[in-house]
Amino acid sequence: MSRLTAEATHWLRHHRGTITNQALADAGISTTQRERLVRNRILRRVIVGVYQFAGTDLDEAGRCTALCAGRADMVVSGPTVSVVLMTRHLGNNALASMVDDAIAKKYCTEAALRRTAERLAGPGREWVRRFLRVLDRRHPGRPGASDPERDVYDALCDRGVEGLVRQWPQILPVYGPAAFDIALPDLRWALEVDVHPEHRTLEGAANDNRRDDAADAVGIAVKRIGEAQLDDDFEGTIDMVVAAIERRRSAVAQRGVPRARRRTAR
């Protein structure tokens, strides 16, 4: 027999044109008949033990169907569900970083992650409850651009610094759009966590100086800390940053927040 049985045709119709060895056997097609169907180009082998009807487009959905048919333990999901499912394989810090990264790249929103986790929560799923606890500890605002930036932000919050904003957007004169890693907008004070290698190049340092000058022109004070400082003495570096914030707070209390200098339109 070089034709599909009615049972096999029914299976293919309801499984995006995909069928397994077992389903073929259950539909009355022997191993020899299966190989003949492949030779006659009625079926095509996709992966070991999984076939597709030759008239079916092998698109992304079809490939996912074939993979899931061949692996009973495989689940294909969108990015929101994937982030939640990864909880079983990651520590809290790595999980928090992945959540920030997914939100920053607009794969999902915090609200969508929470809804998905709440649907998955149930008896025996402590990992889902752990995900929700990590999400509860996530600070509001735009996600940070790096793990060290998030660590510094969390440390400052733990020290009781209030009013912090991540990735504070500004339009600077001459320079243009900029987003400061961590900021206290009320004090017009910003902290840059320079861990990317580009900050150590001549071009990167020159760009940093140009941006700091543009920020100063509109009354924003910028402080920078580097990877070496954080690696050598993280807690001491945080102490230094907190002290800098207190000095800025004291100065603002005495003379007010510096404002941008007025520029005459030409």
Stockholm file with secondary structure:
# STOCKHOLM 1.0

chainA/1-266         MSRLTAEATHWLRHHRGTITNQALADAGISTTQRERLVRNRILRRVIVGVYQFAGTDLDEAGRCTALCAGRADMVVSGPTVSVVLMTRHLGNNALASMVDDAIAKKYCTEAALRRTAERLAGPGREWVRRFLRVLDRRHPGRPGASDPERDVYDALCDRGVEGLVRQWPQILPVYGPAAFDIALPDLRWALEVDVHPEHRTLEGAANDNRRDDAADAVGIAVKRIGEAQLDDDFEGTIDMVVAAIERRRSAVAQRGVPRARRRTAR
#=GR chainA/1-266 SS CCSCCHHHHHHHHTTTTEEEHHHHHHTTCCHHHHHHHHHTTSEEEEETTEEEETTSCCCHHHHHHHHHHHCTTCCCCCHHHHHHHGGGGSCHHHHHHHHHHHHHTTSCCHHHHHHHHHHHCCTTCHHHHHHHHHHHTSCSSSCCSSHHHHHHHHHHHHTTCCSCEEEEEEEETTTEEEEEEEEEGGGTEEEEEECSGGGGSHHHHHHHHHHHHHHHHTTCEEEEEEHHHHHHCHHHHHHHHHHHHHHHHHHHHHHCCCCCCCCCCC
#=GC SS_cons         CCSCCHHHHHHHHTTTTEEEHHHHHHTTCCHHHHHHHHHTTSEEEEETTEEEETTSCCCHHHHHHHHHHHCTTCCCCCHHHHHHHGGGGSCHHHHHHHHHHHHHTTSCCHHHHHHHHHHHCCTTCHHHHHHHHHHHTSCSSSCCSSHHHHHHHHHHHHTTCCSCEEEEEEEETTTEEEEEEEEEGGGTEEEEEECSGGGGSHHHHHHHHHHHHHHHHTTCEEEEEEHHHHHHCHHHHHHHHHHHHHHHHHHHHHHCCCCCCCCCCC
//
